[in-house]
Amino acid sequence: MSRAININAPQDHVIAACAKRKVAISAIETLPSGGTRVVMNNAADTAIMAAAYRTKIISGQVTRTPTRMGQL
C-alpha cells in the first residue's frame, strides 16, 4: 500500500483528523482541483486515515502543483 492518499477535504480538516488519530504526516499539499494529498510515515497510518475518509478518497490520477522549481 502506498503511504499517500488523496482526500476530498480541506487541508486543515485532514490535519485535524490526523492529529485526532495520532497519525504523523510526512508531507501534505492542497490539490489545484480541490482536496488534499497527504503522505503518512507508514502504511499502517495510511490505512487508519483511509478508513476514516473511506467515502472521500479520490481515486485515479490528480493534478498536483509542482513543489520544486527546476534548475534556473
GULUMZA-15187 format. One record per residue (C-alpha): residue in three letters; chain; x, y, z. Coordinates in steps of 0.5 Angstrom, whole numbers, plus 2048, in hexadecimal, padded with zeros to 3 digits. Each point is the difference from the previous one (the first is absolute). Layout:
// GULUMZA-15187
REC   resn   chain    xx    yy    zz
REC    Ala       A     X     Y     Z
...
***
This chain:
// GULUMZA-15187
REC   resn   chain    xx    yy    zz
REC    Met       A   800   800   800
REC    Ser       A   802   807   7FE
REC    Arg       A   802   805   806
REC    Ala       A   7FC   805   7FC
REC    Ile       A   7F8   801   7FF
REC    Asn       A   7FC   806   7FD
REC    Ile       A   7FA   802   804
REC    Asn       A   7FB   805   7FE
REC    Ala       A   800   804   806
REC    Pro       A   804   807   802
REC    Gln       A   807   7FF   803
REC    Asp       A   7FE   803   807
REC    His       A   7FB   7FA   800
REC    Val       A   805   7FB   7FE
REC    Ile       A   805   803   805
REC    Ala       A   7FB   800   806
REC    Ala       A   7FE   7F9   7FE
REC    Cys       A   807   7FD   800
REC    Ala       A   801   804   807
REC    Lys       A   7FA   7FD   803
REC    Arg       A   802   7F9   7FE
REC    Lys       A   807   801   802
REC    Val       A   803   7FF   7F9
REC    Ala       A   806   803   7FE
REC    Ile       A   800   804   7F9
REC    Ser       A   806   7FF   7FC
REC    Ala       A   7FE   805   7FA
REC    Ile       A   7FA   804   7FE
REC    Glu       A   7FD   804   7FB
REC    Thr       A   7FA   803   7FD
REC    Leu       A   7FE   7FE   7F9
REC    Pro       A   7FE   805   7FB
REC    Ser       A   7FA   7FC   7FE
REC    Gly       A   7FE   800   807
REC    Gly       A   801   7FB   806
REC    Thr       A   807   7FF   804
REC    Arg       A   805   7FB   7FE
REC    Val       A   803   7FD   807
REC    Val       A   806   7FB   801
REC    Met       A   801   7FD   806
REC    Asn       A   806   7FD   803
REC    Asn       A   7FE   7F9   800
REC    Ala       A   7FB   7FB   7FC
REC    Ala       A   7FC   7FF   807
REC    Asp       A   7FF   807   801
REC    Thr       A   7FD   801   7F9
REC    Ala       A   7FB   7FA   801
REC    Ile       A   7FE   804   806
REC    Met       A   7FF   806   7FC
REC    Ala       A   7FD   7FC   7FA
REC    Ala       A   7FB   7FD   805
REC    Ala       A   7FE   807   803
REC    Tyr       A   7FF   803   7F9
REC    Arg       A   7FD   7FA   7FC
REC    Thr       A   7FB   804   7FC
REC    Lys       A   804   806   7FF
REC    Ile       A   806   7FC   7FD
REC    Ile       A   802   803   7F9
REC    Ser       A   801   7FA   7FB
REC    Gly       A   804   801   7FA
REC    Gln       A   805   805   7FE
REC    Val       A   800   807   802
REC    Thr       A   803   806   7FE
REC    Arg       A   806   803   805
REC    Thr       A   803   806   801
REC    Pro       A   808   800   7FF
REC    Thr       A   803   800   807
REC    Arg       A   807   802   7FD
REC    Met       A   803   804   7FB
REC    Gly       A   804   7FE   7FA
REC    Gln       A   807   802   7FF
REC    Leu       A   801   807   7FE
***
